[in-house]
């Protein structure tokens, strides 16, 4: 079944690729950059790496580049247009026209085999997750059709951004991409964690009507799929948690006024039902980086946002009630026991980990973890990437 589905998808992509070829008649524009953030065919949003690349260009090189950004959030269109960003709708003729006339194309996922890029175009994959956690690519689906698809994509990719050395090693094999194509510079979206921004904290807390003194614990579990097949429908996992006990434990351990917030994977938002009124549902907020920057503690399971959050060096706890099942189905590149985060497989364990949390020991584990993983995050990913783009474009 997995093989058949991969073959059908490959045939459809190749058919679409051929149908887009006529658009290559239009001339490339040297200073045009196309920024795409769309994961799993969900709505394109102004967030993730492409948002932070756009913001950096607007601040430092506002008159040098023409930025094209696909967007389906109507409320954001006017905001982006006022900044000088040209907004297009996903999968329209204009959308494909701009892709094939942009000198630089930057995306957050690898589904580009259906686009007939020219050799002179610069294609950059920033990916949508750091660290090295859930298995992906050929490590998740090694069918012949998927291998062919990966090879087609590899031929189109100019650069692939990496957050750490371990990521470069495993992803180069998972997607058949030579290591020399990797830019070991960290994720552009994570630059935010290296610069103080009290205005952002105030912005998020005001959005949720929270006082400046209040503290936030963010619960952000990832999705599940049947048999670990990421091509299948994403489902809600075993997320049950007595948030009132958690809040009580936090107040006793750290003091202060705490609020429990929930953020599920974008593919699961529509499945959320009957959330208690005193839980803050942050699943619809545009930018998860702003939520991570504002939150004081994170509870996670297998989501790669733990890599982003650990850059803040704030406490992160792993709550994974289906650990053995998940490892045997979806698979993980690294063992949770090797992560620096306190690990709990039951609610009582989690409460105990909070009670026993030792920040000094935690910081030492983070240092070792960064060294072991080969951390590339320095807060200068946007700067380094744009410098490479300028060089490729002949400094315009």
C-alpha positions in Angstrom: 0.0 0.0 0.0 2.8 2.4 0.9 4.6 1.6 -2.3 1.5 2.1 -4.5 0.7 5.5 -2.8 4.3 6.7 -3.4 4.1 5.6 -7.0 0.9 7.5 -7.6 2.3 10.6 -5.9 5.4 10.5 -8.0 3.5 10.1 -11.3 1.3 13.1 -10.4 4.3 15.2 -9.6 6.1 14.4 -12.8 2.9 15.1 -14.8 2.6 18.5 -13.1 6.3 19.2 -13.6 5.8 18.8 -17.4 2.7 21.0 -17.4 4.6 23.9 -15.7 7.5 23.9 -18.2 6.0 26.5 -20.5 6.3 29.1 -17.7 10.1 28.9 -18.1 9.8 31.1 -21.2 9.6 34.1 -18.8 12.8 35.8 -17.8 14.4 35.4 -14.4 14.5 38.4 -12.2 17.8 38.7 -10.4 16.6 40.4 -7.3 13.4 38.4 -6.8 13.2 36.1 -3.8 10.3 33.6 -3.4 9.7 32.6 0.3 7.4 29.6 0.9 6.2 28.3 4.2 3.7 25.6 3.7 3.9 22.3 5.6 2.0 19.1 4.5 -0.1 21.1 2.0 -1.6 23.2 4.8 -2.3 26.9 4.4 0.8 29.1 3.7 1.6 31.2 6.8 3.8 34.1 7.6 6.0 32.2 10.1 8.9 29.8 10.5 12.2 30.4 8.8 10.9 32.2 5.8 9.2 34.9 7.9 12.5 35.6 9.7 14.5 35.7 6.5 11.9 38.2 5.1 12.1 40.4 8.2 15.9 40.4 8.1 15.9 41.4 4.4 13.4 44.2 5.0 15.5 45.6 7.8 18.9 45.3 6.2 18.3 45.3 2.4 14.9 46.7 1.9 15.6 48.2 -1.5 17.7 45.4 -2.9 15.2 42.6 -3.1 11.7 42.0 -4.3 10.1 39.6 -1.9 7.3 37.2 -3.0 5.4 35.5 -0.2 2.4 33.0 -0.7 -0.2 33.6 1.9 -3.7 32.4 2.6 -4.3 34.3 5.8 -6.4 37.2 4.7 -5.8 39.2 7.8 -2.1 39.2 7.1 -2.2 40.2 3.5 -2.5 43.9 4.1 0.1 43.8 6.8 2.7 42.2 4.5 1.8 44.4 1.6 2.4 47.5 3.7 5.9 46.2 4.4 6.6 46.0 0.7 6.1 42.2 0.4 4.2 41.0 -2.7 1.6 38.5 -1.6 0.3 35.8 -3.9 -2.2 33.0 -3.4 -1.0 29.4 -3.2 -1.3 27.2 -6.3 -2.5 29.9 -8.7 -1.0 30.6 -12.1 0.6 33.8 -10.7 2.1 31.7 -7.8 3.9 29.4 -10.3 4.9 32.3 -12.5 6.7 33.9 -9.6 8.4 30.7 -8.5 9.8 30.2 -12.0 10.9 33.8 -12.4 12.6 34.2 -9.0 16.4 34.0 -8.8 16.1 32.6 -5.3 13.5 30.1 -4.0 13.4 29.3 -0.3 11.1 26.7 1.3 10.5 25.1 4.6 9.8 21.6 3.2 11.2 19.3 0.5 8.2 18.8 -1.7 9.6 20.5 -4.8 10.1 17.7 -7.2 7.1 18.9 -9.3 8.7 22.3 -10.0 10.8 22.6 -13.2 13.5 24.9 -11.8 16.3 26.2 -14.0 19.9 25.5 -13.4 20.5 29.3 -12.8 18.0 29.4 -9.9 19.1 29.1 -6.3 16.9 26.7 -4.4 17.3 26.6 -0.6 15.6 24.3 1.8 15.6 25.7 5.4 13.6 22.7 6.7 10.9 23.1 9.3 12.6 21.5 12.3 15.9 21.4 14.1 17.7 18.8 16.2 17.4 15.2 15.1 14.3 13.6 16.5 11.5 11.9 14.3 12.8 9.9 11.4 12.0 11.2 8.0 12.6 10.8 4.3 13.9 7.3 3.3 14.3 6.5 7.0 10.5 6.6 7.2 9.6 5.5 3.7 12.3 3.7 1.7 10.1 2.6 -1.3 11.7 2.8 -4.8 9.3 5.6 -5.8 10.3 7.7 -2.8 14.0 7.1 -3.6 13.4 8.4 -7.1 11.5 11.4 -5.7 14.4 12.2 -3.3 16.9 12.0 -6.2 14.9 14.4 -8.3 14.7 16.8 -5.4 18.4 16.5 -4.7 19.2 17.6 -8.2 17.2 20.8 -7.7 18.5 21.7 -4.3 21.4 24.3 -4.1 21.6 24.5 -0.3 20.0 22.7 2.7 20.2 24.5 6.1 21.2 22.6 9.1 20.8 23.3 12.9 23.5 20.9 14.1 26.1 18.4 12.9 24.0 15.3 13.9 21.1 16.7 11.7 23.5 17.1 8.7 24.7 13.5 9.0 21.2 11.9 9.2 19.3 14.1 6.8 22.0 13.9 4.1 21.4 10.1 4.1 17.6 10.4 4.6 17.2 12.6 1.5 20.2 11.5 -0.5 21.7 15.1 -0.4 25.5 15.4 -0.3 26.8 17.0 2.8 28.6 19.7 0.8 25.2 21.2 0.0 24.4 21.8 3.7 24.7 25.2 5.2 25.8 24.6 8.8 24.5 27.9 10.1 21.5 27.2 12.4 17.8 27.9 11.7 16.9 31.5 10.8 13.8 31.3 13.0 16.0 30.6 16.0 18.0 33.8 15.8 15.1 35.3 17.9 16.4 33.5 21.0 19.7 35.2 21.0 18.4 38.8 21.2 16.5 40.3 24.1 13.0 41.4 23.1 10.7 42.5 26.0 8.2 44.0 23.5 7.5 40.6 22.0 6.8 39.1 25.5 4.4 42.0 26.2 2.8 41.5 22.8 2.0 37.8 23.4 0.8 38.3 26.9 -1.4 41.2 25.9 -2.9 39.0 23.1 -4.0 36.5 25.7 -4.9 39.1 28.3 -2.2 38.0 30.8 -0.4 40.2 33.2 3.3 41.0 32.6 4.2 39.2 35.8 2.4 36.0 34.9 4.3 32.8 33.9 3.3 30.4 31.1 3.8 26.7 30.8 3.3 25.6 27.2 2.3 22.0 26.4 3.1 21.4 22.8 2.8 17.7 21.8 3.3 16.5 18.2 1.0 14.4 16.0 0.7 10.6 15.7 0.1 8.4 12.6 -0.9 4.8 12.2 2.2 2.6 12.1 4.4 5.6 12.1 3.7 6.4 8.4 4.0 10.1 8.1 2.1 10.0 4.7 -1.1 8.9 6.6 -3.6 11.1 8.3 -2.2 12.9 11.4 -4.1 12.0 14.6 -4.3 13.3 18.2 -2.1 11.3 20.5 -2.4 10.3 24.2 -2.3 13.8 25.5 -4.3 13.5 28.7 -2.7 15.6 31.5 -4.1 17.0 34.7 -3.1 20.6 34.1 -4.4 21.7 37.6 -1.9 19.3 39.3 0.8 20.7 37.0 0.0 24.3 37.9 -0.1 23.5 41.6 3.3 21.7 41.3 4.8 24.7 39.5 3.6 27.2 42.0 5.1 25.2 44.9 8.4 24.7 43.0 8.9 28.1 41.4 6.3 30.4 42.9 4.4 33.1 41.0 1.2 33.1 38.9 1.1 30.3 36.3 -1.0 29.7 33.3 -1.4 26.4 31.4 -1.3 26.8 27.5 -1.8 24.3 24.8 -0.3 24.3 21.3 -0.9 21.3 19.0 0.6 20.6 15.6 -0.9 22.7 12.8 -2.4 19.5 11.2 -4.4 18.8 14.4 -6.0 22.1 15.1 -9.3 21.2 13.6 -9.5 18.0 15.8 -9.3 19.9 19.1 -12.6 19.8 21.0 -13.9 20.6 24.5 -10.8 22.4 25.8 -11.4 23.6 29.4 -11.9 27.4 29.6 -9.0 27.9 31.9 -6.5 26.4 29.4 -5.1 28.9 27.0 -5.4 27.5 23.5 -2.4 28.9 21.6 -2.8 26.5 18.6 -4.1 29.3 16.3 -1.3 31.8 17.0 0.7 32.6 13.9 4.2 32.3 15.2 5.2 29.5 17.5 8.7 31.1 18.0 7.1 34.1 19.7 5.2 31.7 22.0 8.4 29.8 22.8 10.2 33.1 23.5 7.5 34.1 25.9 6.9 30.8 27.7 8.8 30.0 30.9 8.5 26.2 30.6 7.8 23.8 27.8 6.2 20.3 28.1 6.9 18.3 24.9 7.0 14.7 23.6 8.7 14.2 20.3 8.2 17.6 18.5 11.4 19.2 17.2 10.4 22.5 18.8 12.3 21.3 21.8 15.4 22.0 19.8 14.3 25.6 19.4 13.3 26.0 23.0 16.5 24.6 24.4 18.3 27.5 22.8 16.6 29.7 25.5 18.1 27.3 28.2 14.7 27.4 30.0 13.2 24.2 31.5 11.7 21.7 29.1 10.1 18.4 30.3 9.3 15.4 28.1 6.0 13.8 28.8 5.8 10.6 26.6 3.2 8.0 27.7 3.6 6.0 24.5 7.4 6.1 24.3 8.1 2.5 23.5 5.3 2.3 21.0 6.4 5.5 19.3 10.0 4.4 19.0 8.9 1.1 17.5 6.6 2.8 14.9 7.7 6.2 13.8 11.2 5.9 15.1 13.6 8.4 16.5 17.1 9.4 15.4 18.3 9.9 19.0 17.2 8.3 22.3 15.1 10.4 24.6 17.4 9.3 27.4 20.2 11.2 25.6 18.3 14.5 25.6 19.0 17.0 28.4 15.3 17.2 29.3 13.7 15.4 32.3 11.8 12.5 30.9 8.5 11.2 32.3 6.3 8.4 30.9 3.5 8.9 33.5 1.8 11.9 35.0 3.1 11.1 38.5 6.7 10.9 37.1 6.2 14.3 35.5 5.1 15.9 38.7 8.1 14.3 40.5 10.5 15.6 37.8 9.1 19.2 38.3 9.5 18.9 42.0 13.1 17.6 41.7 14.2 20.0 38.9 17.8 21.2 39.4 18.6 24.1 37.1 22.4 23.8 37.6 22.4 20.2 36.6 20.1 21.0 33.7 22.4 23.7 32.3 25.4 21.2 32.4 23.3 18.7 30.4 22.5 21.3 27.8 26.2 22.2 27.4 27.0 18.5 26.9 24.0 18.1 24.5 25.1 21.0 22.3 28.6 19.7 22.1 27.4 16.1 21.4 24.9 17.3 18.7 27.3 19.8 17.2 25.1 22.9 17.7 25.2 25.4 14.8 22.9 28.0 16.4 24.5 31.3 17.1 21.8 33.9 16.4 23.3 34.9 13.0 21.6 32.4 10.6 19.7 35.1 8.7 22.9 37.2 8.3 24.9 34.3 7.0 22.3 33.1 4.6 21.6 36.5 3.1 25.4 37.0 2.7 25.5 33.8 0.7 22.5 34.9 -1.4 24.1 38.2 -2.2 27.3 36.4 -3.3 25.3 34.1 -5.5 23.4 37.0 -7.0 26.6 39.0 -7.7 25.7 41.4 -4.8 23.0 42.7 -7.1 
